[in-house]
Amino acid sequence: MDIKIHSVHFDADKKLVDFVNNKVKKFVQVYDNIIEAEVFLRLEKDQSAENKITEIKLRIPGNDLFAKKKTKSFEESTDNAIDALIRQLKKSKEKQRGM
């Protein structure tokens, strides 16, 4: 699986990049045929507390999966997006078995 991490409107430090990489690698435990994972870490310009957005796009054979979460920290939004994508991967896996 190829992992690409993009930080928008800020420079992500190594600790955050490593955190995201380790979390994204866990997808392989659920679904082993992932082609690519593309992660966008966005910092919104507004001054609200919840201005950190994580968007994750997974390319799997025959489909793309996507999750976007907005919270107070990148770690929390990454965890939430990962959880959402794990549910989508499990659902996709069940559909493939049913065919």
C-alpha positions in Angstrom: 0.0 0.0 0.0 1.3 3.4 -1.0 0.7 6.1 1.6 0.7 9.8 0.7 0.3 12.5 3.4 -0.5 16.1 2.5 -0.7 19.0 5.0 -2.7 22.0 3.8 -2.2 25.5 5.2 0.5 24.3 7.7 3.6 22.1 7.9 3.0 18.8 9.7 5.8 17.8 12.1 7.4 14.3 12.0 5.5 13.2 15.1 2.1 13.8 13.4 3.2 12.2 10.1 4.4 9.1 12.0 1.1 9.0 13.9 -0.9 9.1 10.7 1.3 6.5 9.0 1.0 4.1 11.8 -2.8 4.5 11.9 -3.2 4.1 8.1 -1.1 0.9 8.1 -3.7 -0.7 10.3 -6.1 -0.9 7.3 -4.1 -3.9 6.1 -5.4 -5.9 9.1 -8.9 -5.4 7.8 -8.4 -5.4 4.0 -5.2 -6.5 2.5 -5.8 -5.4 -1.1 -5.5 -1.6 -0.7 -3.7 0.1 -3.6 -3.2 3.6 -2.1 -4.1 5.7 0.9 -4.1 9.5 0.4 -4.4 11.6 3.6 -5.1 15.3 3.6 -4.5 17.2 6.9 -6.2 20.6 6.6 -6.1 23.5 9.0 -9.1 25.7 8.5 -8.7 29.5 8.7 -11.6 30.1 11.1 -10.9 30.6 14.8 -13.2 27.9 16.1 -11.8 25.2 18.3 -12.8 22.4 15.8 -10.7 23.6 12.8 -8.6 20.5 12.2 -9.8 18.3 9.3 -8.5 14.9 8.3 -9.6 13.5 4.9 -8.6 10.0 3.9 -9.1 8.5 0.5 -8.5 4.8 0.0 -8.1 3.2 -3.4 -9.2 -0.4 -3.5 -9.8 -2.5 -6.6 -13.1 -1.4 -8.2 -13.8 1.4 -5.7 -12.6 4.4 -3.8 -13.5 4.9 -0.1 -13.5 8.3 1.5 -13.9 9.7 5.0 -13.7 13.3 6.3 -13.7 14.3 10.0 -13.3 17.6 11.7 -12.3 17.9 15.4 -10.1 19.9 17.8 -6.9 17.8 17.1 -5.5 16.1 14.1 -5.0 12.9 16.1 -8.7 12.8 17.0 -9.9 13.5 13.5 -7.5 10.9 12.1 -8.8 8.3 14.6 -12.4 9.1 13.7 -11.7 9.0 9.9 -9.9 5.7 10.3 -12.8 4.2 12.3 -15.3 5.3 9.6 -13.1 3.8 6.8 -12.7 0.5 8.7 -16.5 0.2 8.8 -16.6 1.0 5.0 -13.9 -1.6 4.3 -15.7 -4.3 6.3 -18.9 -3.5 4.4 -17.1 -3.6 1.0 -15.5 -6.9 2.0 -18.9 -8.4 2.8 -20.4 -7.2 -0.5 -17.5 -8.9 -2.4 -18.0 -12.1 -0.6 -21.7 -12.0 -1.3 -21.2 -11.8 -5.1 
